[in-house]
Amino acid sequence: MTDQLMIADQPFPSRLMLGTGKYPDFTVMREAIEASGAQIVTVSIRRVELRSAGHDGLLEALDWDRYQLLPNTAGCRTAEEALRVARLARAVTGTNWVKLEVIPDPRYLLPDPVGTLRAAEVLCAEGFTVLPYVQPDAVLARELERVGCATVMPLASPIGSGRGLLTAPLIRTVLDGASVPVVVDAGLGVPSEAAAAMELGADAVLVNTAVAEARDPVAMAQAFALGVQAGRAGYRAGRMGVRDTASPSSPQMGVVRLPDPEVPV
């Protein structure tokens, strides 16, 4: 495949990333990830049992030879907490990849831009492949690129809200001139919203709650995969221009016309 997602010089044919939280059980989670075709799977390090004896934990639930493990720092309120959890994740899992989340706001779960940038700079210097979750702020995105982040991950709407692509105009400003992949993360509820994010020019999307809390998570995972594919194909094809007035799709030459009826005086 020629149109592959590239992160830290690694190619990924799928542009859909999937989370592992909120599923009813590991079996449904595994089947949903399989149906999605996702190759990058994010795991909250707080939910990972540290390989305790006899425990079939999340790390054991998936075949990590098939997926790029992306530990995340969910639940960290400060840069210092995120640094500690990221280092723990590397020690436990052996991967340098980390989805960086610094979220002090318990109600709306909005990321802290200052803490995120501070933690990202340290982690990049320590050799991590950092994928930061942020608000759609073009200035912040450029700073995260500058310190060495592998992507930027602007939110579509608040985490787990299912409210869809509310921040599209701001995501466009992040996409404008970005030199690293832009992954739309958080708040997407249905596949059409993933398609819309891809049509904007996003390089990928990350979904969790929309799949895990669907009536049929496995079917929804497959639907999101199709939505991402359609959106990417539409973006590459190039949309038509927008007009202020209608434009007929059939030529006007040769149309049979009757005389205009006489208007009584």
N, C-alpha and C positions, 0 to 999 in steps of 0.2 A: 504494500500500500504506500502511495506517495504522500497522501495527506494525513500525516500522523501528528499527534500531540507530542511535543518535545519538552521535557522538563529535566533540567540538569543533564542535558545531553543523552537522556534516555527516551527512546521512542515508545509511544503507547497508541495503538490503533484506536482504542476507545476513548471518547472524550467525555464520558460519564464517570464520575467518581461517586462512590456510595459509602454511607456510614453504617455503623453496626449497632446503633442504639435503638431501643424501643420496640424491637421485634418480640413477638410472643414467645419465641424459643429459638434455639440455635438452628434447628432444622429449617424453619421458615427463613431465617437469615441467610443460611447457605444457599437455599434454593433461589431466593431473590437476587443475591449477588450473581449467581450463575446465570439467571435469566437476563440480568442487566448487561452482561458482557463487560462490566467494569473491571479494570485491572489495577486501579488504585483504590484501596479500602482504608478508611480511617477508623481508628480505635482510640477511645478515651483511655489513657493510661491508668486512670483511677479504677476502671472496671476490669483491669487485667490482674488476675491472680498471679502472684510472683512464683509460678510454677510449683505451687504447693502440692504435696504428695497426694495422689489419688484424685486430684481435682481436674475435671474436664473443663478448663477455662476457655476464655475467648481466644487466646493465642493457639490453643489446641483445636479449636472448632473449625479453623480454616486451613487450607493447604497453602502456606505462604510461599511455596515454590511457584505458585500460579499467580500470586498477587504482589503488588508493591505495598508493603505495610506502611501506613502513614499514621503514626501515633499522634494524638493531639493533646493539648494542654487544657482541655475543657475544665472549667471550675476554678481556674487560676485567676485571682483578682488583681495581682500585681505582677510587675516584671520579674521580681525576685522569685515569686512562686512559680512562674512559668519557666524560668531558667532551671530551677531545681527539678521540676517535673520532666522537662526536656532531657536533662542529663540522666535522670532515672530511666526514662524511656530508652535512651540509647544503651544504657547498661543492661536493661532487661531484654530488649529485643534485638540488639545488635545492628540496628539501622540508624543512619545519620539523618533520615528524613523526619521532619516534624511539622505538623500543622500548628502554628503558633496562635493561641487564643489568650488574650488578656482582657477579662470581662469583669469589671467591678460593679456593674449595674445589674441587680438581681431581677428587676421587673421587666425591662425591655431587652436585656442581654446584649447591649450595645458595646462594641469593643473600645478599649481605651487607646486612642491613637498614640499618645506620648509613651505609655508603657509598652505598647507593641513595638514601636520603633526602637526603644531602648533595648528591649530584650532581643529583637532581631539583630541588631548590630553586634551584640555579644555572641549570639549563637552562630551567626555567619563567620565571625572571627574564629570560632572554635571548630569550624569545619562541618557544621550542620547544613543540610539542604532545607531551607526554611520556606514554608508556604504560609504566609500570614493572613489571618482573617481580619478584615478591616471594614470600616465604613467606606463608601465610594467617594474618596477624596483624591483628586488627581495629584495634588501637591504631596500628600502623604505617600501615594503610590510611587512617585518618582524618588522620594527619599528612601523608601524600602528597596527599590531597585539599586540605588546608589550604594547601599550598605551590603548588597550581595544576595538579596532574596531571590529564590528561584521562580516564584510567581507572586502575584498579588491576588487576593480573594475577596472582592467587595461583596457586601450583602445585597440581596435583592429586596428583602424586607426582614423584620425581626425573626430570629431563630425559631423554628417550629411553628410559626404563625400561619403558614399556608396562604399568606395574603398576596403572593405573587410578585411580579416584577415592578415594584413601586418606584425603584430608584433608577429606571432606565436612562433618563437624561444625564444623571450623574455618572452612571457606568460608562456612558459614551465619552465623557471627559477623561475617564481613566484609560479607556481604550485608545484615545487619541495620542499617538506617539509612544505607547507602551513598548518596551523592548523585551519584556518577559511575558509569558503566558498570563492571561487574565482569566480567572476561574470564578464564575458567579456562584456564590455560596449563600445558603440560608434563605428560607421563606418561600421557596417555590412550592406550589401545591399540586399542579397538574402538568402533564407532558407538554401542553401547548405553551406554557410559560417557559419551560426549558428551551423549546424551539425558538421562542421569541428572543431569549437571551443569546442563543447562538446566532440568530439572524442579525443581532446588533454587531456581531464580530467577536464575541467572547470565544476563548479557546476551549473552554470546557465548563461544565457545571458540576456542583457537588450537591447531592440530595440525600436526605436521611428520613425525616419524619414523613414526608409525602409518600414514601414507599412503605415504611414500617407501619404506619397507622392506616394504610388503605384497607378497604374491605378484603381485597385479595393482593397482598404484597408482591407475590411473584408475578402476577399479571401486570401490576402497576410498574414493577421494575422493567419488564419488557417494554411497556408502553413508553417509559421515559427514554429507554435506549433508542426507540424509533423516533421520538421527538427530537432528541439531540442530533440524530443522523439527518433528519429532515431539515432542521434549522441550519446545520452546517452546510448542507448541500445548497439550501436557498441563499445563504450568505455568499458562497463561492460563485453561484450563478449570477448574482447581481440583480437586485430588484429593479423594477421599472421606476421611472420618475413619477413624481406626484404632480397632478395637474389641478388647477382651480376649477376647471370645467370638464364636462364629459367629452370623451373622444370615441367616435364609433369604431367598432372593430371590423366592420365590413366597409368596402369601398363605396363611395356615393355615386360613382359614374355608372350609368346604365340602369339606374333605378327607374322603374315605371312610375310616372307621376300623373295623377289626374288633375284636370284644371281646378283651380281653387274655386270653391262654391261662391256664387254671387251673394254678397251681403245685402240684405234688403235695406233700403234707405228709410 
